[in-house]
Amino acid sequence: MKLFVGLGNPGAKYARNRHNIGFMAVERVAEDHGFGAWRAKFQGKLSEGRLGAEKVLLLKPETYMNLSGNAVGAAVKFYKLDPTDVVVFHDELDLAPGKCRVKQGGGHAGHNGLRSIHAAIGPHFERVRLGIGHPGDKKLVTNYVLQDFAKADAEWLDDLLRGVSDGAPALAEGDSGRFMNAVAQRTAPARASSGQNRARPTPSTEGAAPAAKTPAPEPEPEPEDTRSKLQKLMDRFR
């Protein structure tokens, strides 16, 4: 069993904040994969379902970001999970908007939600880092993450969340490479190469110069006449 945790702050006031992209990610997974209704548990909202062959719990802590570890720790203890069974989806300032990276274990890099979870269950949980970009000045960070996504962000944000949902079954199975491929198919789909078998349009000839004719092949030279003058004379009267 896996525990997927989305990080954010509870309430309509924060619902579209950049800091709440973790909530958005697990909500998209629940919607696309037919998870059960969200119910209050572990100081948060919990939804249960399956991703492929794996049973998965989705958790949105409602303790506010800096106390997220309280909810995660309670769920881990109740279900007797190992920290490596926990996957945390969170906003990442150090990635460009729309980028995604998976990381196993490590520090919290100053993220208050990760710091709290780190204190509750240790550092060995998996993280899905969802890029929101950086405002460019450390002093602007708090205001930046607590602002709503701009209208201009809607397209890349939707692509990213769809990719996360597409790859969720692979992530539940522990295949982060296949998960990242699914995200990439949404955020940076491969373009068809010229070498692929596909119908090519017939080029229009309207207004184009007449195509050059293919030159006729050169005639092969006659073989050299090696007869003597006497032989040539005799051949004429045969």
C-alpha positions in Angstrom: 0.0 0.0 0.0 1.2 3.5 -0.8 0.4 6.8 0.8 0.3 9.8 -1.7 0.4 13.1 0.2 -0.4 16.4 -1.4 0.8 19.5 0.4 -1.1 22.8 0.6 -3.2 24.9 2.9 -6.9 24.2 3.6 -9.8 26.4 2.7 -11.1 28.2 -0.4 -8.8 31.2 0.2 -5.8 29.1 -0.6 -7.2 26.7 -3.1 -5.6 28.2 -6.2 -2.3 29.3 -4.6 1.0 28.2 -6.0 1.7 26.6 -2.6 -1.3 24.3 -3.1 -0.1 22.5 -6.3 0.4 19.4 -4.2 -3.3 19.4 -3.2 -4.2 19.9 -6.9 -2.1 16.9 -7.9 -3.7 14.4 -5.6 -7.2 15.8 -6.4 -6.6 15.2 -10.1 -5.4 11.6 -9.4 -8.6 11.0 -7.3 -10.9 12.4 -10.0 -9.3 10.6 -13.0 -8.9 7.2 -11.3 -12.2 6.9 -9.6 -11.1 7.2 -6.0 -13.6 7.2 -3.1 -15.1 10.4 -1.6 -12.8 12.5 0.6 -13.4 12.0 4.3 -12.0 13.6 7.4 -9.2 11.5 9.0 -5.7 12.0 10.4 -6.2 15.8 10.7 -6.8 15.9 7.0 -8.9 14.6 4.1 -8.4 11.0 3.0 -9.5 9.2 -0.2 -8.9 5.5 -1.0 -8.6 3.7 -4.3 -6.4 1.6 -6.6 -3.7 2.5 -9.1 -3.1 -0.6 -11.2 -2.5 -3.4 -8.8 -1.7 -1.2 -5.9 -4.0 0.1 -3.1 -3.3 3.8 -2.6 -4.4 6.3 0.0 -4.5 10.0 -0.9 -4.0 12.5 1.9 -4.4 16.2 2.1 -3.3 17.5 5.5 -5.5 20.2 6.9 -3.1 21.3 9.6 -1.7 24.1 7.4 1.6 23.6 5.6 4.1 23.9 8.5 2.3 21.1 10.5 1.8 18.7 7.6 3.9 16.1 9.4 1.2 15.7 12.1 -1.3 14.2 9.6 1.3 12.2 7.7 2.8 10.7 10.9 -0.7 9.7 12.1 -1.5 8.0 8.8 1.9 6.2 8.7 1.5 4.9 12.2 -2.1 3.8 11.8 -1.5 1.8 8.6 2.0 0.6 9.8 3.7 2.0 6.6 7.4 2.4 6.0 8.5 5.9 5.2 9.5 4.6 1.7 5.8 3.9 1.1 5.1 7.6 1.3 5.1 9.9 -1.8 4.8 13.6 -1.2 3.7 16.0 -3.9 4.8 19.6 -3.3 5.6 22.9 -4.9 9.2 23.5 -5.9 10.7 27.0 -6.3 13.9 25.8 -7.8 12.2 24.2 -10.9 10.8 26.2 -13.8 7.0 26.3 -14.0 5.7 23.1 -15.4 8.8 21.0 -14.7 8.6 17.9 -12.6 11.3 15.8 -10.8 11.2 12.8 -8.5 13.5 12.5 -5.6 14.0 9.7 -3.1 14.9 10.9 0.4 17.1 13.9 1.2 16.7 17.2 3.0 13.8 19.7 3.1 15.6 22.6 1.4 13.7 25.1 3.7 10.2 23.9 2.6 8.0 24.0 5.7 5.8 21.1 4.7 8.7 18.9 4.0 10.5 20.0 7.2 7.4 19.0 9.2 7.1 15.5 7.5 10.9 15.0 7.9 10.5 15.6 11.6 7.6 13.2 11.9 8.7 10.1 9.8 12.3 10.8 8.9 13.9 11.7 5.5 13.4 8.6 3.5 10.0 9.4 1.8 9.7 10.0 -1.9 9.1 13.5 -3.2 7.5 14.6 -6.5 8.8 18.2 -7.0 6.3 20.3 -9.0 8.0 23.4 -10.5 6.4 26.8 -9.9 9.4 29.0 -10.6 11.1 31.5 -8.3 10.1 35.2 -8.0 13.8 36.2 -8.2 14.2 37.6 -4.7 14.2 35.6 -1.5 12.2 38.4 0.2 9.3 37.9 -2.3 9.0 34.1 -1.8 6.3 34.1 0.9 4.0 36.4 -1.0 4.7 34.6 -4.3 3.8 31.1 -3.1 0.6 32.4 -1.4 -0.6 34.0 -4.6 -3.0 32.3 -7.0 -1.6 31.0 -10.3 -2.0 33.5 -13.1 -4.4 33.0 -16.0 -1.3 32.6 -18.2 -0.3 29.6 -16.1 -3.5 27.6 -16.8 -2.3 25.7 -19.9 1.1 24.4 -18.5 -0.5 23.8 -15.1 -3.2 21.6 -16.6 -0.7 19.7 -18.7 1.5 19.0 -15.6 -1.4 17.8 -13.5 -2.7 15.6 -16.3 0.8 14.1 -16.7 1.0 13.4 -13.0 -2.3 11.6 -13.1 -1.4 9.6 -16.2 1.8 8.5 -14.5 0.4 7.8 -11.0 0.0 4.0 -11.5 3.6 3.7 -12.5 4.6 5.8 -9.4 2.5 3.5 -7.2 4.4 0.5 -8.6 7.8 2.3 -7.8 8.6 3.0 -11.4 9.6 6.6 -11.3 11.1 6.5 -14.8 7.8 5.5 -16.4 6.1 8.1 -14.3 8.4 10.8 -15.6 7.8 9.6 -19.2 4.1 10.0 -18.7 4.6 13.5 -17.4 6.8 14.3 -20.4 4.2 13.1 -22.8 1.9 15.8 -21.5 4.3 18.6 -20.9 6.7 18.1 -23.8 5.1 15.7 -26.3 7.5 14.2 -28.9 7.0 15.6 -32.4 6.7 13.1 -35.3 10.0 12.8 -37.1 10.3 12.9 -40.9 11.4 9.2 -40.8 8.0 8.0 -39.5 5.6 6.3 -41.9 2.9 8.9 -42.5 1.2 10.2 -45.6 2.9 13.1 -47.2 0.9 15.8 -48.9 1.2 16.1 -52.7 3.0 19.5 -53.3 0.9 22.0 -55.2 2.2 22.9 -58.7 0.1 26.0 -59.1 2.3 28.9 -60.0 5.4 26.8 -59.9 8.1 26.7 -62.6 7.9 23.7 -64.9 9.9 20.8 -63.6 13.1 20.2 -65.4 13.0 17.2 -67.8 15.2 14.3 -67.0 17.9 14.2 -69.7 18.0 11.3 -72.1 20.8 8.9 -71.5 24.0 9.5 -73.6 24.3 7.0 -76.6 27.1 4.6 -76.2 30.0 5.3 -78.6 30.4 3.2 -81.7 33.2 0.5 -81.4 36.4 1.5 -83.1 36.8 0.1 -86.8 40.1 -1.8 -86.8 39.9 -3.2 -90.4 42.6 -2.5 -92.9 41.9 -0.5 -96.1 42.0 -3.7 -98.2 39.6 -5.5 -95.8 37.2 -2.5 -96.0 37.3 -2.6 -99.8 36.7 -6.3 -100.0 33.7 -6.0 -97.5 32.0 -3.4 -99.8 31.7 -5.9 -102.6 30.4 -8.7 -100.6 
